[in-house]
């Protein structure tokens, strides 16, 4: 069964010299948030760290050294 999530995506690029991450928000309907992150980072899926926060939010982090991605899903 699909659920509606708000996704906050943060992309931090150390090479760009910016101290602030780029932040994007969108609403998506998914059966499982893993699908969304796997679609974006299929090759690197085995490096993605998933955590369920006490608030119930689901957070995925992929740190590639010079660039890092963080996705937070809220129902």
C-alpha positions in Angstrom: 0.0 0.0 0.0 1.4 3.4 -1.0 1.9 6.1 1.5 2.4 9.8 1.0 5.7 11.2 2.2 7.3 14.6 2.3 11.0 14.3 1.3 13.7 16.8 2.2 16.8 16.2 0.2 20.1 17.9 1.2 23.1 17.8 -1.0 26.4 19.0 0.4 29.3 19.5 -2.0 32.6 20.1 -0.4 34.3 20.8 -3.7 32.0 23.7 -4.5 33.2 25.6 -1.5 29.8 26.2 -0.1 29.2 25.8 3.6 25.5 25.3 3.1 23.8 22.3 1.5 21.4 22.6 -1.4 17.9 21.7 0.0 15.0 20.4 -2.1 11.5 19.4 -0.9 8.9 17.3 -2.6 5.9 15.1 -1.9 5.9 11.6 -3.2 3.7 8.5 -3.0 5.6 5.3 -2.3 5.2 1.8 -0.9 8.7 2.0 0.6 11.1 5.0 0.8 13.9 2.7 -0.1 12.6 2.7 -3.6 13.1 6.5 -4.0 16.7 6.4 -2.7 17.6 3.2 -4.7 16.3 4.9 -7.8 18.6 7.9 -7.3 21.6 6.0 -6.1 21.3 2.4 -7.4 25.0 1.8 -7.9 25.8 3.1 -4.4 22.8 1.5 -2.6 25.1 -0.7 -0.5 26.8 2.4 0.9 23.6 4.1 2.0 22.9 4.3 5.7 19.3 4.1 6.8 18.1 5.3 10.2 14.6 5.5 11.7 14.6 8.6 14.0 12.6 8.7 17.3 10.2 11.1 15.6 9.3 8.4 13.1 11.1 10.1 10.2 13.2 7.9 8.0 16.6 9.2 7.1 19.1 8.0 4.5 22.7 9.2 4.2 25.2 8.6 1.5 28.6 10.1 2.0 30.8 10.0 -1.1 33.6 12.1 0.4 33.4 15.3 -1.6 29.7 15.1 -1.9 27.1 13.9 0.6 23.4 13.2 0.2 20.8 13.1 3.0 17.1 12.3 2.4 14.6 12.6 5.2 11.1 11.1 4.8 8.1 12.2 6.9 4.6 10.7 6.5 
